[in-house]
Amino acid sequence: MNTTKFILKNKSIKIIADDNTVVNNQTLEGLIKKNLLVLQENNIKRNDNVAIVLNNSIDFVVSFFSIVNVAVSAPLNPNYTEAEFSFYFKDLKPKVVICNFEDSHPAVICAKKNNIRVIKIEEFIFKEALNKKSKLSKKYKSDSKDIALILHTSGTTSRPKMVPLTHKNLINSSQNIGKTLNLSKKDKNIVLMPSFHIHGIVASILAPLVSGGKIVILPKFNALSFFKSLEKHSPTWFTGVPTMLQAILDRASRNTKVISASKLKFIRSSSASLPTSILVEIEKTFKVPVIESYGMTEASHQMTSNLLPPKKRKVGSVGVPVGIKVKTVNDNFKKLKVNDVGEILIKGKSILKKYIASKEINKNSFVKGWFRTGDLGYFDKEGYLYISGRIKEIINRGGEKISPKEVDEVFTSYKKVNKAVSFAVKHPKLGEDIAIAIVLNNNFKCTANELKEYAKNKLANFKIPKQIFFLKEIPLGATGKIQRIGLAKKLGLEK
């Protein structure tokens, strides 16, 4: 059974726009059948990739379920530059791009340059299908073993690589989250996370719908309008990254009446570490538990989670495994005892089988069927996991994952730059931010603003380092190699 069919089993589901437009089960089924005709007309077949470049909207949700019913969905960040779209399109080789942007948008420009068919949303989602009763066509029906979704994840030594997730992966992860949070058809959440992010797709959209609940699609997270949405839609829960929760908390004192009248049962945090002080303050302000969890794209999002009362929540911990196996190992991949720090490995039905990448990358990513997360941690005596560090060099900027190598390549392509090494620096709100060390070519002078301007059209804004350090030479490790991890400390930026 594929994800679309699994969702449509739930007759109680509702997808609600911020303006209160509602798509129910029957309407969704009718739209999907109409969209199938458009995909057929464009020669979209099983296992073909279809890129979606849309902001959060009912259009995205309907497009996503229409595509995964017959093909592979590949959502991309609408804020990417033309250079970034060029990379992703080259990687994905999509048959078509679904979007609702003008011809001047980088995705449309790039698609046309690469002779990729662009389907505007008005061609795709047929409004006349509303309220029509219809059954899904079985002609191109994908099944549980087929790839449903491809997302890119940041690599440590290369450009972002493709993570293929099957229908089985997505359904299992959604069920695990539903079980963790005790979701039912009575629940409603507001979608704050972007829909090109695994957290947004699985936790914000799929998990509540698999549980038969309702979702409210906000166009984009905005801390200023969040409380209006909270009052208007009366959600029972929502999930976000720590930076979102901090922004909400910053405005909470001006919205005490809305908070006291809310129907929230809990608030969920994932994708980055939530500072303990923020967690405690949110619980005090909203008077509901904050459920912190641990997830990654390769695991179809959630791996471990704290639990709802009356079960235990442990501040500082990312909780217990739910629906998958998790263990910590030493350098020889031997399982560690309680409180011993080691690499975190995962195994289960929601975890990818392999990257769409070289044999070497896959060989290094798995050990006897266990996926290597690249994170370091330990279990306490009650089986709660604590994250203590990272082996991989990925920079986690408030939930946005950045490949340092990708940033390095952009800056070293500038004629004045000899070497460039980007690295993580601690940030009070984001957890981590990105900085970069630059060595200029001889006889060249350059400013930080000049480099930022050069990178502006080559990298999404969140990937451009705010701090740029000009050095005569990059500090080396004991073996003579550049060590990205720990560079902030070597430069005196951290104790």
N, C-alpha and C positions, 0 to 999 in steps of 0.2 A: 504494500500500500504506500502511495506517495504522500507527501506532506499536505498537498491541497485536499486530497480525498479525506485524509485523516482529520483535517480542520473542519471540513464540511459535514462530518458526522454529527457535529455539535449544533443543534438547531437553535440554541440560545445565544450564539455569538452575535456581537454587534461591533461594528467599526464606526466610530463617531468622529466627525471633524470638529474643529474648534467652533465652527459656526452652527453646530448641532445637526448638520447633514448626517444621516445614518445609512449605512449599508449593512443589512442583515444577512442571514445565511442564504435566503432565497435570492436576494438581489446579487450577492457575491457569486453564487453559482451561475446565474444568468449572464453576468458580465464575463466570467471566465470562459463560458461557452462561446460568446461572441468574439472574445479576444483570440480564441483558438483559431477562428477563421482567418484573422489577420496574420497570425503566425504561420499558418499553412500557406497563405498567399505569398508570404515572404520566404517560403521554402525552409522554414525552421523545422528541424528534425530532432529526434531524440539525441541527447548529448551535445547538441549545438550550444555555444555560449551566446547569451544575450546580455549586453551591458545595460544597466539601469542607471541613469544620471538624473535623479530627482531628489528634491528636498522632501522632508517628512510630510506626508499627505495621504489621503485615502487613495489617490492615484498610485502612490508607491505600493501600498499594500495590495491593491487589486492587480497591479502589474506583476508584483512578485509572485502571487499565487497563480496567476495565469501562466507565467513563464515556467515555474517549477513543476507545473502539471505536465508539461511536455518536453522541457529542455532544461538548460542550466542557467541560473540567475547569477549575474556578476554585478552587484551594486558598487558604484564608484562615487567618491566624494565630489559633489558638484563644484567645490572650491579649488579643485586641482588646476594647475596651469596647463597650457597647451603642451609643454614639454612632458609633464607628468602623464597627461592623457595619452600622448604618443607612446610612452613606455608601456602603459597598461594595455592599450589596444594592441600593441605589437605582441605582448605577452599572451593576452587572452584570445586574440583573433576572433572577436565577436562577429556573428553574422549580421546583427543589427544593434543599434543603440536606441533605447527608449528614453526620451527626454521631453521637457516642455519649455526649453530655453530658445531664445532668438538665435538666428544664424551667426551672430557675433560671439556667441558663447564658445570658450575654448574647446569643449567637447564636440560641438557641431563642426567647428573649423577643422579639428583634427580628424574627425570621422570622414569628412568630405575629402580631405587630403589623402586618406587611406582607402578611399572608395568603399566605405562602410555605409550601408543603408541606415538612414536616420528616420525613425518613426516618432512623430510628435504625438503627444498624449491624446490630442483630440482625434487622431486617426485610430488610436488604439482602444480607448475605453469608450464604447458605444453607449451613449446615454439612452438610446431607445430600448436597450436591453433591460432597463430598470423595470422591476415588478413582473417580468416575464418568467413563467415557470419553464424550466428546462433541465434536462439531464446532461451530465458531462459526456462528451464524446470519448470513446475508448480507443480511437484510432492510434493516437500517439502516446497512450498512457505510460508514464514512467513508473518504475517500481522502487521498492525500498533500497535496493542495492545501487541504483543509479545516482550519479552526482546531482545534487539539487542546487548547490551554492558554491561559488568560488570567491574567496576573499584573499587579498594579499596580506602577508604578515612581514614584518621587518626582519631582514636577515642580519647576522652579525658580521659576516665577511663578504656579503654580496648584496645586490639589489634585493628589494622585497621579492619573496617567493610565493607561489600560489598554493593555497590551502583548499583542497577539494573536500567538501562535506556532503555526505550522502543523505538521502531522506531518512534513513535509519538513524544516522548521527543526530540530525535535527530533532526528530520526534523523541528520541530517548533523552536528549538534553532538556527538551521542553517538559517532558514528564518528570524528570528529576527535579527541575526547578519548581514545578507545580506541587510536587510532593513535599519539598523543603518548606514552601511557603503556605501549604495547605490551601491552595487556590481552588475556587469553585465557580459555578455560574453566577453566584451572587456578587463576585468581585469585579471591580472596575479599576483600571490603572490609567494614568496619563503618561503618554510616551514622551520622555524628555530626551532620550538618547538618539543620536543620528541613525538613520536606517541603513547606512553603509557600514555600520559597526556591528560586530558579532553580538555585543551586549544589547544593542538596540533591536536587532532582528530576533534573537532567541528569547531574551528575558523580557523585553518590552512588548513584543508582538506575538511571537509563537506560543510561549508558555501560557499566557492568559487565555489565548484563543483555544489551545489544546484542552484547557480546563473548562471551556464553555463560557468564559467570561466576556467582559466588554473592554475595549481599549479606546482611548481618546487620543487622536493624533494631533499634537501641537505642531505648528509649522516649523518652529525652531525654539530651542531653549532660550528663554529670556527671564532672568530673575525678576525684572520689573513687572512682568505680566503674570508670573507664576501664581501669585496669590489670587488673582482674578480667575484664573483657570481652576484653582483649588476650590474656590467658592462656587463657581458656575457648574462644574462637573461632578463635584462630591466624590472623588475617587476613594477607594479603600486602601490603595497603596501606590507607590511608584518606586522606580529604581533609577539610579544615576551614578555618576562618578563623583569622587570627593569634591572636586572644584565646583560642581553644580550645587552640592549640598552646602558648601561653605557660602556660596553666593545667596542661596535661599536663607540661610541662617542670618546673614548680614542684614537682611530686610525683615526679619521675623518680628522685631520689636514694634514695627509700624503696622503690623497685621495681626495683632493678638486676637481680635474678634473673629477673624476668618479662621485662625488656627483653632480656637476653642470650639467653633461650630463644625469643624471638619469631621469627616467620617473615617479618617485614616486609622488603619489597624496596625500598620508597621511601615517603615521606610527601609529600602534596601540600598546597599552601597557595594560597588564592585569595580573592577578594572584598574584600580590603583589603591594604594594604602590610605586608609582614612585615619588622620591623626586622632589619637585618643581624646584629646580635649574637645575636638569638634563633635565626635560621637556622643560624648557625655552631654554636651550642651544641646545637641539636637534632641536627645531623649528628654532632657529637662524641659525644653521649649515646647515640643509637640506632644509630650507625654505618651509616646508610643515607642516600642523597641526599634532600634536600628540593627538590621541584619546585614552584617558584613560577610561577603563571600569572595572567593578566589576563582578567577576564570581566565581563559585564553582562547584565541581563535581556533587553535588546533584541537581543542577539546569541545568544540561547539559551545563555548562559553563556560558554564559552571563546572568546577571540579570539587570544591569543598564549600561549605557554608555553615555559619552559625545557625542556630535553630530558634524557632518561635517559642515564647513562653507557653507552658511551664518548663519546657526543656531548657538546657543551659545555653547561655550566650557568654562568651569570654572576650572581654575587651582586649584588643591586641592580637587575638587569634583570628584566623580566617575560617575557623570551624572544623567540621568533620566531613569526610567523604560522603557524598550522597549519590548512589547509583553507579559509582565507578570505584576502582581500586587505586589507592595512593600509597606510596611508600617512600622512605628516604634511604639512600644508599651511600656507601663510601666510594673512594676512588676505584675500588675493584668491583663495584656494583653489588656489594654484599649489604643486605638489609641491616639497618642500624637499630640500636635499642632506643628506648625512651630518652628524650632530652639530648640525644647526640645529633649534631648538625651534619647534614649531608644533602646531596642533590635530590630533588623531588622528581619521582617518576610516576606516570599515570597509565592506566589500562582500563578499557571499557568500551561499551557500545557507542558512546558519543565521541570517541576519539578518532581522528583521521587515520587511515591505513598507511598513507604515504603522501609526501608532497608531490606536486607536479614539478619535479626538479631532478637533478642528476642522481645517479646511484650513490655517489659519495656523500651527498647531503643527506639522503635518506638513511644510509648506513650509519652515519654519525648521529642521527636523530633518534634511533631506536636501539634498544638492548633487549634481546629475547622477547620481543613483542611489547615491551614497555616503552612509552614515549618519554624522552628526556625533556623536561620543561626548561632546564637551564637555570631554575631557581634553587636557592638553598633554603633549608628549613629544618624543623624538628617537630616531633609529636610529643605532647605531654602524656602523663600516665592515663589520662582519660580519653586519649585519641584525638585531641584537638591539635590542629596544625598551626605552626607559627612560621612566618616567612622571615628569614634573617639576612638574606642577601641574594646575589645573582651571579651566575657564572657567565651567562650571555651578556653581550654588550648593548643590547637594545635599551634605548632611553624611553622611559615611560613618563611622558609629560602630561600629567593629569588625566591619564587614560588614553591619550594619543600616543601610539607606539611609533618611534622614529628609528630608522636604520642609520647609524652613524656613517657607514660606508657610503650611503647614497648622498649624504650631505657633503662628505669629504670630496667626492667626485665632482660635485658642482663647483666648489670653491677652488679646487686644484685646476679646473679647466680655465680659470681666469689667468690672463697672460702675466700678471704681476706676481702670482702666487707660486711658490716652490713646493711647499708642503702645507697640508691642512689636516688637522685631527680634531674631530668633534667629540665631545664627551659630556657626561651628565654632571650637573651641579645641583646641590640641594636647593629646594625652593619651599618657603613656608606654606604656600597654598597648593601648588601643583605637585608637591612631593619631589619631583625632579624637573629641571629645565635643561635646555641644551646650550652649551657654550662651545667655542671653537678656538684652537690654537693655530696661529698662522705664521709661517716662515716665508718671507718675501724673496723673490729673486733678487740677485745683486743689482744695486744701483736703482732700484725701484722704490718709490714712496707710495703709500696707499692709506686710506682712512677706512674706519669701520663702516661708515655710511656708504662709501663707494662699493664695498663688498656686498653690503646688504641690498643695495640697488641692483647690482649685477645678479644676485640670487633671486630677486623678486619674481621674475617671470619664469624661473626654473624650478622653484620649490614652493609648496603651499606655505602660507604665512607661518603656521605653527612650527614648521621645520627650520625656519631661519633663526640662527642663534642671536639672542639679544646681546650676549657678551662675546666680544671678539678680542683675543689677546695676541699681540704681535710679539713673537719671540725670535731670538737669533738661532735657536735650535730647539727641537722638541725633546724633552727629557726621555731617556731610555730606561728600560728595566735592566735587571741584572744580566740577562742573556743578550742584551744589546737590541732587543725588540721594543717597538713603541707599545706601551701598555695603556690602553684607553681607560680601563677601569683603574681608578686611583689617581688619574691625572689631575683632578681637581685638588686633591690633597698635596700632590707634588708641587703644584703651582701656588700653594699657600691659601687656597680658597676655602678649604675645610680643615678642621682640626683632626 
